[in-house]
Amino acid sequence: MKLKIFIPLTTLFFCFVVELAAYPIDGYLSTGIRRLLFLQQVENDSIKGKKAINGATKTIEEIDLHLKTVAQWKAVETLPAVDPVLQKKLENILPNLHDSYSLALLDITPNQPIRYAAHKADRGYQPGSVGKLAVLTAIFCELENLFPDSFEKRTELLKNRKVAGGDFAVYDHHTVPIYEKGSTKRVKRKVTKSDVFNLYEWIDHMLSVSNNGAASVVWREALLMRAFGQDYLTLSEEKIAAYFKDTPKKELASMANAVVHEPLRSIGITEEEWRLGKMFTSGASAIVPPLGGSIGTPEAFIKWMVALEKGAITDYQTSLEMKRLLYMTDRRIRYGAAADLKNSGLYFKSGSLYKCDKAKNPACASYEGNVYNYMNSVAIVERPDSTVYLVALMSNVLNRNSSWDHLQLASKVDQLFPPNEAILAQVTTRDSIASMLDAIEMIEDEEEDKETEEDN
């Protein structure tokens, strides 16, 4: 695995944009992600359904990376010193339980100085589903190993290779959207062992709805790419089964560990800042055993987003494709459901993990763990007024559902950046009451998306 340093070339940017069709909502033809075909038909009024909010309607021409110049690269070679003005504003908005929260914030608004603020950003937490970003990084790095000279062959493989979930896909309560071309309906259900999706769809299920089975399948495929190299392209189910049966468990754990960690280390993220100790389902962990435990820090996730925005995760094309896959066109939850972000492009991953000791409190409920109660969010926010910032929020507030707190904090963070009124006047906003009702609906529906101790 290698991570290439990208030197910005305007002509390369131009050619790459021209080669791809409209995306993400119109990305079905280039990715085979059927969820996008359904959304596209809803937008075109071919199918009845709830249309995307303003912030979810970007096209490929509107999605780009923001740290491309030499000056910007130098400014973020390491995390900048704390900006005193932004830092003071950040400290003023943190909740009363601020000791249970950690946050890192980086303002990368174009044509403005890069500014950084942080609160306990080096503190480690169980990352939960935010750790799936490491799996996303892993599979794209392994694709680069397979096709070092052709990004097009990498995406062709993602679109054309279809794999079954098998034991790695179970068990998980997170539902995934299922849509078949020609239908007027989309259904949501749990993943089964027999489900077959192309690699793009497995990645999309991992990110857009945080399906744990999908995350384990994607991790499995990255591991197989590492183990078999070019032979992966013709790998049969029988050979895969034999590999997992015959390979010593210790060797499997070691390779799985290397696949997800080497890319992080190559972009300057240390083992103490971010690591994954086990796969995301019990079925996967029974085959590839855990190793080393999991941890994440806001600083690490900011470093990862900086590398993404620089085009430094493998190469520019890869980083941009990963960013597209994080663009939220599905229902926004937790931090991402804030009304203030409705019109903003949001590249987002959320995760939670809680544990209840019923002996201490028989009424201990979902997202109200009394042993631990982690809730984490990582986001790139692109506002309509051209403001762009990166934020990583991690918390462990016992005996309290932090979803609403995270949502409110997201609004307060967004309000730290004064609007560019000249640009904002051109944007049509949604009614604030409708936004609040959507937020309440998110809180009520979140039971579908809960993650428990078994998830990671």
C-alpha positions, 0 to 999 in steps of 0.5 A: 500500500502506498499513499501518493502525494498529489501536485495540483494540476488544473488540466488534470482537474478539468479532465477528471470532472468531464469524464464522470456523469452527474453525481451523487444523486445522478450517480447510478450510471457510474456507480450502480448504486441503486439507491441513487437511481431511486432518488434521481427519479424522485427528483425528476417526479418519475416516482412519488417520494420526499425530495432531497433537502437543498443541501443534498442536491449538489452535482459532481461539478459542485463537489471538489476538494478545498486544500489544493494549493501549495500555500494551503498544504503548508498551512496544514502540514501539522494542525495549526496553532489554536486561533484565540478568537475562534477558540474563545467562541468555541469555549462559550458554546460548549454545554455545561457537561463540557468535560464529557465532550471533545471537539476539534474545529478547522475553518478552511473557508476559501480565500480566508486564513485557516483557523483551528480551535479545539477542546480536549481534542486529544482525548481518546474515545471508542469511535463506534461507527465513525471508525468505518472511515478507516475501512473506507480508506483501506479499500481505496488504498487496496484498489490502488495497489491492484491498479496503481496506474488506472483510477478508472479500473478501480471504479470499474471494479467497484461497480462491476464486482458483486459479492455476497454478504455471507457470515460477515454481513450478520447480524445487524439491526441497521436497515438498508434501502433496497431498490430494483430498477423499474419499481416505484417502491423502495424498501428498507430491511436488514441485510442477510447472508444471501444478499449480493451487492456490488462493491460500491453499494456495500460501501454506500450501505456502510456510509449512508445508513451505517450498516455494520454488516456492510462495513464488515463486508467492505473490510473483508474485501480489502483484506482479500485484495491484500491477501490475493493481489491480482488473483482477487479479480477472479477469486471464487467463493470456494477459494474465499471460503478455503482461505478463511478456513485454512488461514490461522486466526492470528494471521487473519487478525494481523492482516486485517489490522494492517489493512486498516491501519497502514493507510492511517499511519501513512497520513500521520495518524498514530496508533494512540490517536485512531485504531480499530480492534475488531470488525463490526458484526459478530459473524465477522469477528467469529472468523477474523478475531479482534486485535488491539482494541479501538480508539479515536480522537477528534484530532485524528479525524480532523487530520483525516479530513485534512488529508482528504481535502488535500487529495492526499489519501492515495491521490486526488481522484481517490480522495474526491471519490471518497468525499462523494461517498460521504455526501449525505443524500439520505436522512440526516441524524444527530449532529447532521440533522441541525436545521442550520445545516439544511442548505449546506452540503454535508459530508458526514459520519456518525457513530454511537456505542453505549452499555447499560448496567441494569443492576444500577438502573433497570430503566437504563435506555437506548443511548442513555448508557450508565457504563459508557455512552459514546456519541461521535460525529465527523463532518465537512460542512460546505455552506451556501455562502462559501464557508467551509469547515471541518468538525469532529465531535466526540462525547461520553455523557452518561445517563443521557441521550445526547442526540438533541445536544449534538444537534443543538451544538451543531447549530451553535458551531455553525453560528460561529461563522458569520454569514456572507450576506451577499451570497446568502441572499441568493439562497432559498431556505426552507421554513424553520418550522419544517426544519424543527419538525424534521429534527424532532422526527429524527430523534423519534426515529433514531431507535432504528439506527442504534448501536449497542455494545456488540456493534464495535 
